[in-house]
Amino acid sequence: MRMVDLIAKKRDGKELTTEEINFIIDGYTKGDIPDYQVSALAMAIYFQDMNERERADLTMAMVHSGDTIDLSAIQGIKVDKHSTGGVGDTTTLVLAPLVAALDIPVAKMSGRGLGHTGGTIDKLEAIQGFHVEISKDEFVSLVNEHKIAVIGQTGNLTPADKKLYALRDVTATVNSITLIASSIMSKKIAAGSDAIVLDVKTGAGAFMKTAEDAKELAHAMVSIGNNVGRKTMAVISDMSQPLGSAIGNSLEVKEAIDTLRGHGPKDLEELCLALGRQMVYLAGKAASLEEAEEKLKEVIHNGKALEKFKEFIANQGGDSSVVDNPDNLPKAAYIIEVPAREEGVVAEIVADEIGTAAMLLGAGRATKESEIDLAVGLMLNKKIGDKVKAGESLVTIHANRENVDDVIAKIYANIRIGSHAEAPVLIHDIVTE
């Protein structure tokens, strides 16, 4: 088998066999196939695409290129959630205890964030003492006994994907639905869950800017998951403006606590229920999505979800008093209001640019070496469609430096006030097959 023949085959729009795809991924992982040939293949896939069987084979070849996590010692159906990213995305902090409160095992492997704010682990580490450096045996034991635990990602999951992703980044082949879908799904499948719920974002603050592209990606990932034996569903959700009100690590933890109390931002609660009902349904704990949502609302109202969050924090060494006293979370030295310059209606909030404003404060990482300031961030006091008076606060800045003129300028440049606007629809579509 020669790589040049396989490149030509895909260039001409023909199907690659399972054996050929395995040969390519195995050879590339071992270093036997050079970058320039895989670059050529990636471009051929970009233009000629792959069918559902090829996509599933490519995904599983990447899964088997490194370690896989065996969660079979955890009782019950393990359901994982993945978001394609966004600004102010606090859903995991809410969903994990919410779903676990219904006796569904949430065995979460998470990483640290590179972008506007930290990843799930960074956010949780805003809670004093919380740690994810636990052994595999302790991880399994915690999930079996308490239904919830979070552990850091292992270093050798899907090494083929890491190599291919780096190559796509410098060869203009990132925006291939096939390559995006197989990259995301390979990591989720290698992490060992039985079922996967996907939150595919669309809008200015998302990787997929249009609803059509987001839907195509969702269908591709759901198809891959179901074709390789993982029950998979997806929600296509709006990211034309930040989700919720908080952008920043300790601020997002507080917002998650408020949401578990039933007092969180309406859009964050709506999305958590939309994703959570799929997780509950796929775990076999409800006969319908409607029944699943009712069960989720019940554990919010009766306080079980909040108690589960408190228990989860304590089990991993964290100060669980923050649940009852969120003021125990890290606090910034300066609180600065950004007032509206005119009266009207908030017509636009450019999500990714507002996220960048939070990163300028230190809420996120510009590079892997950057250190996060867990206390800083932004609170949005107005969202799209809200009326605002001149002088009324649009955003509250939480900063650990006195001069934040650069952040204020970024906020004013990316929040537009007009005469009329309606709040965007949050849930664009549900993909189940």
Residue pairs with C-beta under 8 A, 6 or more apart in sequence:
1 19
1 20
1 23
3 24
3 27
3 33
3 37
3 41
4 37
6 16
6 20
6 23
6 24
6 41
7 37
7 40
7 41
7 44
9 16
9 20
10 16
10 41
10 44
10 45
10 48
11 44
11 47
11 48
12 48
13 48
15 51
15 53
15 54
16 24
16 50
16 54
16 57
18 53
18 57
21 54
21 57
21 58
21 61
22 57
22 61
24 33
24 38
24 41
24 61
25 58
25 61
25 62
25 65
25 160
26 61
26 65
27 33
28 38
28 160
28 163
28 164
29 65
29 66
29 159
29 160
29 163
35 167
38 164
38 167
39 167
39 171
39 173
42 164
42 167
42 168
42 171
42 173
42 176
42 179
43 171
43 172
43 173
45 173
45 176
45 178
45 179
46 173
46 175
46 176
46 179
49 176
49 177
49 178
50 58
50 178
52 223
52 224
52 227
53 227
54 178
55 178
55 181
55 182
55 220
55 223
55 224
55 227
56 223
56 224
56 227
56 228
58 178
58 182
59 181
59 182
59 185
59 186
59 189
59 224
59 228
60 186
60 189
60 228
61 160
62 158
62 160
62 161
62 164
62 182
62 183
62 186
63 158
63 186
63 189
63 190
65 158
65 159
65 160
65 161
66 156
66 157
66 158
66 159
66 160
66 190
67 154
67 156
67 157
67 190
68 157
68 189
68 190
68 192
69 109
69 154
69 157
69 190
69 191
69 192
70 192
71 78
71 107
71 140
71 192
71 193
73 140
73 144
74 105
74 107
74 140
74 143
74 144
75 105
75 144
76 103
76 104
76 105
76 283
77 104
77 105
77 194
77 195
77 282
77 283
77 284
78 105
78 106
78 107
78 192
78 193
78 194
78 195
79 99
79 104
79 105
79 106
79 193
79 194
79 195
79 196
79 197
79 279
79 282
79 283
80 107
80 108
80 188
80 191
80 193
80 195
80 196
80 197
81 91
81 92
81 95
81 196
81 197
81 198
81 199
81 275
81 279
82 184
82 188
82 196
82 197
82 198
82 199
83 89
83 91
83 92
83 198
83 199
83 201
84 184
84 198
84 199
84 200
84 201
84 206
84 207
84 208
84 217
85 115
85 201
85 206
85 207
86 201
86 205
86 206
86 239
86 242
86 243
86 351
87 116
87 117
87 205
87 239
87 242
87 243
87 247
87 351
87 352
87 354
87 355
87 358
88 117
88 242
88 243
88 244
88 245
88 246
88 247
88 252
88 355
88 380
89 199
89 201
89 243
90 123
90 243
90 244
90 246
90 252
90 255
90 256
90 259
90 268
91 199
91 243
91 268
91 271
91 272
91 275
92 108
92 110
92 120
93 120
93 123
93 124
93 252
93 253
93 256
94 256
94 259
94 260
94 264
94 268
94 272
95 106
95 272
95 275
95 276
95 279
96 106
96 108
96 148
96 150
96 312
97 106
97 148
97 260
97 305
97 306
97 308
97 309
97 312
98 260
98 272
98 276
98 296
98 299
98 300
98 305
98 308
99 106
99 276
99 279
99 280
99 283
99 296
100 106
100 146
100 147
100 148
100 308
100 312
101 147
101 299
101 304
101 305
101 307
101 308
102 280
102 285
102 295
102 296
102 299
103 147
103 285
104 147
104 279
104 280
104 283
104 285
105 143
105 144
105 147
105 148
106 143
106 147
106 148
106 149
107 139
107 140
107 143
107 149
107 192
107 193
108 120
108 148
108 149
108 150
108 151
109 150
109 151
109 152
109 153
109 154
109 191
110 119
110 120
110 121
110 132
110 150
110 151
110 152
110 153
111 119
111 120
111 121
111 152
111 153
112 118
112 119
112 121
112 122
112 365
113 119
113 120
113 122
113 364
113 365
114 364
114 365
114 367
114 368
115 355
115 359
115 364
115 365
116 247
116 352
116 355
116 356
116 358
116 359
116 363
116 364
117 123
117 247
117 248
117 249
117 252
117 355
117 358
117 359
117 363
117 364
117 372
117 377
118 125
118 249
118 363
118 364
118 365
118 372
118 374
120 150
121 132
121 150
121 152
122 249
122 372
122 374
123 249
123 252
123 253
124 130
124 132
124 150
124 253
124 313
124 316
124 318
125 131
125 249
125 374
126 249
126 250
126 253
126 329
126 330
126 374
126 375
127 253
127 313
127 318
127 319
127 322
127 329
128 318
128 319
128 322
128 328
129 317
129 318
129 319
130 313
130 316
130 317
130 318
130 319
131 316
131 317
131 318
132 150
132 151
132 152
132 316
133 152
134 142
134 149
134 151
134 316
136 151
138 149
139 149
139 151
142 148
142 149
142 315
142 316
143 149
146 308
146 311
146 312
146 315
147 308
148 308
148 311
148 312
149 312
149 315
149 316
150 312
150 316
157 187
157 190
157 191
158 186
158 187
158 190
160 186
161 182
161 183
161 186
161 187
164 179
164 183
165 183
167 173
168 174
168 176
168 179
173 179
174 180
177 213
177 216
177 217
177 220
178 220
180 207
180 217
180 220
181 217
181 220
181 221
181 224
182 224
184 198
184 221
185 196
185 221
185 224
185 225
188 196
188 225
188 230
189 196
189 225
189 228
189 230
193 230
194 230
194 231
195 230
195 231
195 232
195 279
195 282
195 283
196 225
196 230
196 231
196 232
196 233
197 232
197 233
197 234
197 235
197 275
197 278
197 279
197 282
198 218
198 221
198 222
198 232
198 233
198 234
198 235
199 234
199 235
199 237
199 271
199 275
200 208
200 214
200 215
200 217
200 218
200 221
200 234
200 235
200 236
200 237
200 431
201 207
201 208
201 214
201 236
201 237
201 238
201 239
202 208
202 209
202 210
202 211
202 213
202 214
202 236
202 237
202 238
202 239
202 240
202 428
203 209
203 238
203 239
203 240
203 241
203 351
203 424
204 239
204 240
204 241
204 350
204 351
204 352
205 239
205 240
205 241
205 242
205 350
205 351
205 352
205 354
205 355
206 214
206 239
206 351
208 214
208 217
211 236
211 428
211 429
214 236
214 428
215 236
215 428
215 429
215 431
218 234
218 236
218 429
218 431
219 431
221 232
221 234
222 232
222 233
222 234
222 431
222 432
222 433
223 433
224 232
225 231
225 232
226 232
226 433
231 282
233 278
233 281
233 282
233 430
233 431
233 432
234 430
234 431
234 432
235 271
235 274
235 275
235 278
235 427
235 429
235 430
235 431
236 427
236 428
236 429
236 430
236 431
237 243
237 271
237 274
237 426
237 427
237 428
238 424
238 425
238 426
238 427
238 428
239 351
240 349
240 351
240 384
240 424
241 348
241 349
241 351
241 383
241 384
241 424
242 349
242 351
242 354
242 355
242 380
243 265
243 267
243 268
243 271
244 252
244 255
244 259
244 264
244 265
244 267
244 268
244 380
245 255
245 265
245 379
245 380
245 381
245 383
246 252
246 254
246 255
246 377
246 378
246 379
246 380
247 354
247 355
247 358
247 363
247 377
247 378
247 379
247 380
248 358
248 361
248 363
248 375
248 376
248 377
248 378
248 398
249 330
249 363
249 372
249 374
249 375
249 377
250 329
250 330
250 331
250 374
250 375
250 377
251 377
251 378
251 379
251 398
252 377
253 322
253 326
253 329
254 326
254 329
255 264
255 265
255 268
256 264
256 309
257 306
257 309
257 322
257 323
257 326
258 264
259 265
259 268
259 269
259 272
260 300
260 305
260 306
260 309
261 300
261 306
262 269
262 300
262 301
267 383
267 426
270 426
270 427
271 426
271 427
273 293
273 296
273 297
274 427
274 430
276 292
276 293
276 296
277 286
277 289
277 290
277 292
277 293
277 296
278 289
278 292
278 430
280 286
280 292
280 295
280 296
281 288
281 289
281 292
285 292
285 295
286 292
286 295
296 305
299 305
299 308
300 306
306 323
309 323
310 320
310 323
310 324
311 320
313 319
313 320
313 322
313 323
314 320
319 328
321 328
322 328
322 329
329 375
330 374
330 375
331 375
331 398
332 375
332 376
332 377
332 398
332 399
332 400
333 399
333 400
334 397
334 398
334 399
334 400
334 401
334 402
334 404
335 396
335 397
335 398
336 396
336 397
336 399
336 404
336 408
337 393
337 395
337 396
337 397
338 393
338 394
338 395
338 396
338 397
338 408
338 411
338 412
339 390
339 391
339 392
339 393
339 394
340 382
340 388
340 389
340 390
340 391
340 392
340 393
340 394
340 417
341 390
341 412
341 417
342 390
342 417
343 388
343 389
343 390
343 417
344 387
344 388
344 417
344 418
344 419
345 385
345 386
345 387
345 388
345 417
345 418
345 419
345 420
345 421
346 382
346 383
346 384
346 385
346 386
346 388
346 394
346 415
346 416
346 417
346 421
347 384
347 416
347 417
347 418
347 420
347 421
348 384
348 414
348 415
348 416
348 418
348 421
349 380
349 383
349 384
349 414
349 415
349 416
350 414
350 415
353 410
353 413
353 414
354 378
354 380
354 410
354 411
354 414
354 415
355 364
356 410
357 378
357 407
357 410
357 411
357 414
358 364
358 376
358 377
358 378
359 365
359 366
360 406
360 407
360 410
361 373
361 376
361 377
361 378
361 397
361 398
361 399
361 400
361 401
361 404
361 407
362 371
362 372
362 373
362 376
362 400
363 372
363 373
363 376
363 377
363 378
364 370
364 372
365 371
365 372
373 400
375 398
375 400
376 398
376 399
376 400
377 398
378 395
378 396
378 397
378 398
378 411
379 395
379 396
379 398
380 394
380 395
381 392
381 393
381 394
381 395
381 396
382 388
382 392
382 394
382 395
382 415
383 423
384 421
384 422
384 423
384 424
385 421
385 422
385 423
388 394
388 417
394 411
394 415
395 411
395 415
397 404
397 407
397 408
397 411
399 407
